[in-house]
């Protein structure tokens, strides 16, 4: 049987860019993202134990959900680094989306928590940017797409 698995080729990452002085905006594609990683959703666990427990086992309750963080490996251009630096310096959330090769997507609000830059004489300027997701990420069947350059 043939596989229905998908490769990541054709996926890209976008940030919401609001035009200065207006409330309108557009999805801006970050060029040269070479890897996108999401650790996924985790659930906190609340442990409890009562002193008169008959079996010596801890009871566990489902706690709250945590959407985790997204890690992007990016070959930087000056414009991208400047935009991501502005995102890191922003005290509020920025809207982001991952567009999958088939046009589906993952949209979320978040903020940049790590913005490293590495380069050498025999390599490109790159870094593993970390964005913490604030709240619930939404899977969408049709992402709001701005075709990458």
BAFI-3210 file (N, C-alpha, C; in Angstrom, 3 decimals, decimal comma, padded with zeros to 6 digits):
// residues 149
n [1|2|3|4|5|6|7|8|9|10|11|12|13|14|15|16|17|18|19|20|21|22|23|24|25|26|27|28|29|30|31|32|33|34|35|36|37|38|39|40|41|42|43|44|45|46|47|48|49|50|51|52|53|54|55|56|57|58|59|60|61|62|63|64|65|66|67|68|69|70|71|72|73|74|75|76|77|78|79|80|81|82|83|84|85|86|87|88|89|90|91|92|93|94|95|96|97|98|99|100|101|102|103|104|105|106|107|108|109|110|111|112|113|114|115|116|117|118|119|120|121|122|123|124|125|126|127|128|129|130|131|132|133|134|135|136|137|138|139|140|141|142|143|144|145|146|147|148|149]
n.u [000,846|000,532|002,033|000,477|001,731|003,189|005,651|007,722|008,341|007,613|006,222|005,744|006,478|004,699|004,254|002,059|001,754|001,175|000,164|001,824|000,332|-002,231|-005,039|-005,064|-003,595|-001,252|-000,265|003,039|005,633|008,301|011,364|013,483|013,239|014,389|013,723|010,994|009,815|007,658|007,008|004,598|001,388|001,016|-000,167|-000,646|-000,160|-001,866|-000,975|-002,176|-002,626|-004,125|-003,972|-005,156|-005,144|-005,683|-004,014|-001,445|-000,862|-000,404|-002,902|-003,977|-004,853|-006,270|-004,681|-004,230|-003,932|-000,982|000,329|002,948|005,971|007,249|009,920|012,085|014,339|016,275|017,636|018,990|017,908|018,637|016,273|014,478|015,709|015,599|012,785|012,053|013,523|012,182|009,741|010,588|011,178|008,724|006,028|003,645|001,525|002,153|000,652|001,015|001,572|001,823|002,094|001,074|002,230|-000,038|-001,799|-003,255|-003,175|-001,556|-002,453|-001,542|-001,134|001,671|004,970|008,322|010,955|013,567|016,237|018,667|021,787|023,956|027,022|029,648|032,791|032,445|029,757|026,197|024,401|022,461|019,882|018,217|015,164|012,916|009,547|007,109|003,945|000,934|-001,917|-004,519|-003,582|-004,766|-005,863|-006,300|-008,231|-007,855|-005,332|-004,663|-003,133|-000,148|001,639|004,933|007,962]
n.v [-001,174|002,208|005,065|007,690|009,712|012,977|015,174|017,871|019,707|022,674|023,831|026,755|029,611|032,222|035,616|037,980|041,140|044,362|047,233|050,312|052,824|052,091|049,803|047,643|044,719|042,158|038,812|037,978|036,318|034,468|034,126|031,430|029,527|026,703|024,628|023,599|023,158|021,714|021,053|020,202|019,794|019,755|018,399|019,587|017,852|017,181|016,087|014,160|012,986|011,160|010,829|008,569|006,645|003,532|002,053|003,098|004,492|007,357|009,651|011,106|014,076|015,610|018,439|021,796|022,675|023,111|024,799|024,902|025,501|026,851|026,075|027,550|027,111|029,352|030,828|033,831|036,946|040,445|041,948|040,045|039,384|041,880|042,248|040,040|040,673|042,989|041,774|040,272|042,315|043,388|043,791|042,489|039,925|038,389|037,508|034,394|031,958|028,629|027,364|024,556|022,186|021,365|023,429|023,605|024,772|026,011|028,218|030,729|032,733|034,390|034,921|035,980|034,330|033,531|034,576|033,821|034,263|032,854|032,620|032,051|031,984|030,115|029,571|030,247|033,090|032,240|030,965|029,461|030,210|030,741|030,578|031,191|029,795|031,390|030,596|028,817|026,964|027,013|024,699|025,011|024,410|025,708|027,811|031,306|032,541|034,058|034,070|032,862|034,666]
n.w [000,000|-000,790|000,773|002,682|003,827|004,248|002,885|004,110|002,216|000,604|002,647|004,677|006,801|008,373|009,457|010,996|009,708|010,467|008,795|009,206|011,117|010,452|010,728|009,176|007,732|006,661|005,738|006,103|004,590|005,931|004,531|003,567|005,697|007,140|008,754|010,740|013,916|016,298|019,545|020,433|022,074|025,575|028,670|031,883|034,943|037,885|040,923|043,626|046,955|049,459|052,977|054,133|052,170|050,653|048,966|048,532|046,183|044,129|043,210|040,144|038,479|035,608|034,429|033,219|029,693|027,690|025,020|024,230|022,363|019,272|017,139|014,871|012,285|010,652|007,756|007,824|006,422|006,249|006,597|007,659|010,107|011,385|011,550|013,184|015,450|016,228|016,840|019,063|020,831|021,286|023,568|023,462|021,990|018,798|015,733|014,148|011,549|010,355|007,200|005,632|003,112|001,656|001,857|004,185|007,628|010,650|013,009|015,337|018,313|019,663|021,123|020,593|022,152|022,015|020,048|018,409|016,631|014,368|012,675|010,334|008,563|006,597|006,313|006,275|007,693|010,363|012,562|015,400|016,057|018,720|019,474|021,782|022,267|022,931|024,415|022,648|019,820|016,457|014,108|010,697|007,803|005,434|004,937|005,394|002,841|001,764|-000,981|-000,986|-001,833]
ca.u [000,000|001,281|001,914|-000,211|002,549|003,534|006,938|007,612|008,708|006,494|005,677|006,413|006,090|004,309|003,931|001,107|002,411|000,181|000,658|002,027|-000,684|-003,548|-005,415|-005,021|-002,321|-001,100|000,654|004,370|006,360|009,722|012,095|014,570|013,047|014,868|013,148|009,966|009,576|006,690|007,004|003,213|000,594|001,182|-001,160|-000,109|-000,735|-001,977|-000,895|-002,756|-002,583|-004,765|-003,235|-005,791|-005,226|-005,516|-003,085|-000,169|-000,647|-000,785|-003,956|-003,605|-005,949|-005,872|-004,534|-004,445|-003,141|000,074|000,605|004,381|006,683|007,656|011,309|012,320|015,708|016,131|018,769|018,535|018,191|018,618|014,881|013,870|016,261|015,055|011,382|011,990|014,028|011,053|008,794|011,145|011,123|007,317|005,506|002,400|001,566|002,137|-000,015|001,876|000,965|002,584|001,299|001,513|002,304|-001,349|-002,636|-003,768|-002,260|-001,625|-002,393|-001,415|-000,552|002,834|006,015|009,682|011,690|014,978|016,578|020,114|022,336|025,235|027,602|031,085|033,316|032,050|028,360|025,252|023,896|021,264|019,571|017,033|014,260|011,896|008,332|006,177|002,544|000,077|-003,293|-004,815|-003,312|-005,902|-005,634|-007,249|-008,190|-007,334|-004,584|-004,644|-001,830|000,555|002,613|006,300|008,722]
ca.v [000,000|003,464|005,914|008,973|010,683|014,168|015,792|019,276|020,578|023,536|024,497|027,989|030,253|033,607|036,475|039,026|042,435|045,428|048,454|051,399|053,871|051,561|048,565|046,568|044,018|041,089|037,749|038,155|035,052|034,482|033,350|030,541|028,714|025,379|023,615|024,047|022,117|021,997|019,979|019,759|020,163|018,918|018,665|019,530|016,803|017,546|014,878|014,273|011,757|011,333|010,066|007,285|005,910|002,103|001,333|003,813|005,082|008,747|009,913|012,168|014,796|016,341|019,879|022,646|022,405|024,047|024,618|024,772|026,485|026,543|026,404|027,757|027,320|030,353|031,511|035,214|038,136|041,574|042,320|039,069|039,532|043,123|042,001|039,141|041,437|043,829|040,869|039,920|043,498|043,708|043,247|041,767|038,781|038,551|036,375|033,615|030,752|027,680|026,921|023,232|022,084|021,154|024,611|023,665|025,560|026,124|029,637|030,910|033,968|034,073|035,929|035,466|034,241|033,342|035,054|033,720|034,380|032,165|032,675|031,859|032,296|029,088|029,215|031,360|033,585|031,465|030,834|028,706|031,141|030,055|031,364|030,576|029,921|031,885|030,174|027,641|027,035|026,565|024,083|025,507|023,602|026,569|028,902|032,602|032,405|035,024|033,236|033,310|035,175]
ca.w [000,000|-000,859|001,967|002,564|004,563|003,481|003,181|004,493|001,103|000,227|003,832|005,032|008,047|008,148|010,599|010,651|009,660|010,393|008,177|010,160|011,107|010,074|011,401|008,195|007,705|005,689|006,118|005,536|004,607|006,269|003,526|003,953|006,891|006,740|009,637|011,676|014,911|017,353|020,543|020,595|023,246|026,762|029,719|033,241|035,776|039,290|041,736|044,953|047,754|050,769|053,985|054,433|050,916|050,922|048,087|048,428|044,857|043,938|042,248|039,215|037,850|034,407|034,613|032,055|028,493|027,337|023,593|024,022|021,558|017,900|016,846|013,440|011,839|009,598|007,129|007,941|005,628|007,173|006,878|008,557|011,451|011,943|011,909|014,331|016,594|016,649|017,506|020,370|021,683|021,477|024,825|023,225|021,082|017,352|015,090|013,261|010,998|009,555|006,060|005,211|001,646|001,032|002,059|005,548|008,433|012,102|013,351|016,774|018,837|020,469|021,246|020,415|023,414|021,694|018,713|018,255|015,285|014,234|011,339|010,223|007,232|005,639|006,530|006,198|008,968|010,668|013,979|015,809|016,724|019,523|019,700|022,731|021,867|024,002|024,174|021,836|018,383|015,658|012,810|009,720|006,584|004,379|005,562|004,693|002,220|000,942|-001,657|-000,721|-002,978]
c.u [000,895|001,050|001,111|000,532|002,942|004,938|006,705|007,933|007,481|005,828|006,413|005,778|005,787|004,045|002,958|001,809|001,327|000,816|000,729|000,926|-002,069|-003,858|-005,414|-003,645|-002,319|-000,157|001,950|005,141|007,812|010,429|013,137|014,439|013,410|014,324|012,119|009,717|008,586|006,687|005,610|002,595|000,920|000,101|-000,454|-000,848|-000,720|-001,984|-001,476|-002,669|-003,261|-004,117|-003,856|-006,007|-004,893|-004,417|-001,734|000,127|-001,144|-001,945|-003,546|-004,854|-005,414|-005,836|-004,783|-003,532|-002,117|000,441|002,094|004,972|007,003|009,125|011,487|013,817|015,619|017,503|018,343|018,860|018,149|017,186|014,230|014,394|015,700|013,600|011,269|012,533|012,927|009,992|009,279|011,044|009,698|006,812|004,210|002,612|001,591|001,402|000,963|001,076|002,004|001,652|001,889|001,486|000,947|-002,301|-003,315|-002,795|-002,483|-001,434|-002,349|-000,883|000,634|003,834|007,377|010,384|013,187|015,208|018,104|020,528|023,727|025,737|029,109|031,521|032,860|030,595|027,491|024,911|022,561|021,021|018,329|016,166|013,210|010,762|007,432|004,756|001,728|-001,360|-003,366|-004,410|-004,503|-005,431|-006,711|-007,110|-007,689|-006,657|-004,735|-003,256|-001,383|001,677|004,023|006,999|009,664]
c.v [001,242|004,277|007,181|010,044|011,831|014,621|017,249|020,237|021,361|024,207|025,814|028,609|031,714|034,309|037,543|040,362|043,493|046,669|049,570|052,443|053,396|050,330|047,390|045,923|042,925|040,035|037,940|036,838|035,267|033,574|032,479|029,959|027,297|024,258|024,275|022,886|022,578|020,805|019,444|020,220|019,208|019,295|018,566|018,450|017,280|016,243|015,142|012,923|012,042|010,369|008,703|006,457|004,445|001,450|002,017|004,383|006,516|008,798|011,107|012,740|015,506|017,827|020,612|022,258|023,506|023,780|024,566|025,873|025,936|026,938|026,464|027,879|028,190|030,772|032,965|036,069|039,285|041,922|041,344|039,207|040,778|042,916|041,103|039,804|042,353|042,987|040,531|041,094|043,947|043,060|042,464|040,579|039,234|037,325|035,718|032,486|029,931|027,248|025,598|023,138|021,929|022,330|024,680|024,469|025,437|027,603|029,768|032,301|033,578|035,205|035,257|035,479|033,992|033,759|035,015|033,953|033,751|032,346|032,500|032,132|031,295|028,664|030,464|031,858|032,895|031,470|029,998|029,611|030,333|031,028|030,588|030,832|030,336|031,512|028,963|027,863|026,467|025,937|024,590|024,687|024,395|027,756|030,170|032,777|033,669|034,238|033,760|033,754|034,122]
c.w [000,000|000,410|001,664|003,359|003,647|003,854|003,555|003,362|000,650|001,413|004,051|006,262|007,771|009,472|010,118|010,765|009,489|009,798|009,215|009,999|010,706|010,904|010,429|008,204|006,657|006,260|005,364|005,689|004,995|005,283|004,211|005,352|006,476|007,617|010,537|012,633|015,957|018,289|020,810|021,898|024,386|027,768|031,064|034,017|037,221|040,082|043,113|045,653|049,076|051,764|054,278|053,155|051,182|050,096|047,867|047,046|044,823|042,945|041,396|038,572|036,617|034,714|033,306|030,897|028,263|025,884|023,278|023,157|020,177|017,762|015,338|013,203|010,602|009,093|007,033|006,723|006,636|007,573|007,846|009,972|012,125|012,371|013,135|015,594|017,133|017,352|018,914|021,341|021,981|022,772|024,646|022,311|019,626|016,808|014,107|012,659|010,250|008,441|005,597|003,685|000,955|001,255|003,410|006,391|009,918|012,415|014,862|017,088|019,702|020,496|021,174|021,771|023,198|020,255|018,538|016,806|015,304|012,812|011,427|008,804|006,180|005,794|006,410|007,600|009,226|012,168|014,188|016,672|017,488|019,788|020,649|022,254|023,084|023,674|023,274|020,384|017,624|014,362|011,869|008,444|005,393|005,043|004,716|004,104|001,505|000,318|-001,415|-001,998|-003,511]
res [x|x|x|x|x|x|x|x|x|x|x|x|x|x|x|x|x|x|x|x|x|x|x|x|x|x|x|x|x|x|x|x|x|x|x|x|x|x|x|x|x|x|x|x|x|x|x|x|x|x|x|x|x|x|x|x|x|x|x|x|x|x|x|x|x|x|x|x|x|x|x|x|x|x|x|x|x|x|x|x|x|x|x|x|x|x|x|x|x|x|x|x|x|x|x|x|x|x|x|x|x|x|x|x|x|x|x|x|x|x|x|x|x|x|x|x|x|x|x|x|x|x|x|x|x|x|x|x|x|x|x|x|x|x|x|x|x|x|x|x|x|x|x|x|x|x|x|x|x]
***
